[in-house]
Amino acid sequence: MNEIEQKLIEMPLLFEAQIATNVFKEKNNSTLNETIHSPRYKSLSNQVMQDYSEYLDTNLGDFLIHLKNKGDDFYKKFLNSYGDLEYSTFYLQDKEQYNLKGVYFYYLDNELKYIGRCRDTMKQRVNGGYGKISPKKCFKDGQSTNCKVNALVTKYRERIALKIFVMEDVKEIEELESRLILECEPEWNRRK
């Protein structure tokens, strides 16, 4: 890892001031009824029909924020483990770094916390992935890793650094990421 660390390029992040909460509530492209008939949420249909049938025609986000505001934790069953946290919007500051790809690292106070791979572009990975949490990402069928990393970066935004080891070959990127995760066991890569 030492020889890789010597070749890392720092990628400054720019944060928007606003912190977002209850992002899931903005998902209103389907009703509760439509949602419980999709495969990922079918297991919730009996409880919904029994306890919440009067809300079947309610937009999903509106229904979930209603439950949360009432103190009813059933809303969490629709979300991934990190779907109800505080998020920020952040993006790469240096446009010349947009098209880089390789293995990237998040550091907190110079301590390695997360290792990831970028097979496309860092602009897509950061500006469109981790850096902007859409309502869809908060749900069970969304992107829990994006929610988790964004929430952690948001929490430590003043002390976080993003760096990349630039590579071109996708297979080599995947192999190096896997090897380094096993070798370094970064805290944020661990499941729960």
Helices and strands as residue ranges (DSSP letters): H 2-5, E 9-10, E 13-20, G 23-26, H 32-36, G 39-44, H 45-51, G 53-55, H 60-70, G 73-78, E 87-92, G 95-97, E 102-108, E 111-118, H 122-122, I 123-130, G 135-138, H 144-155, E 160-166, H 170-184, G 187-189
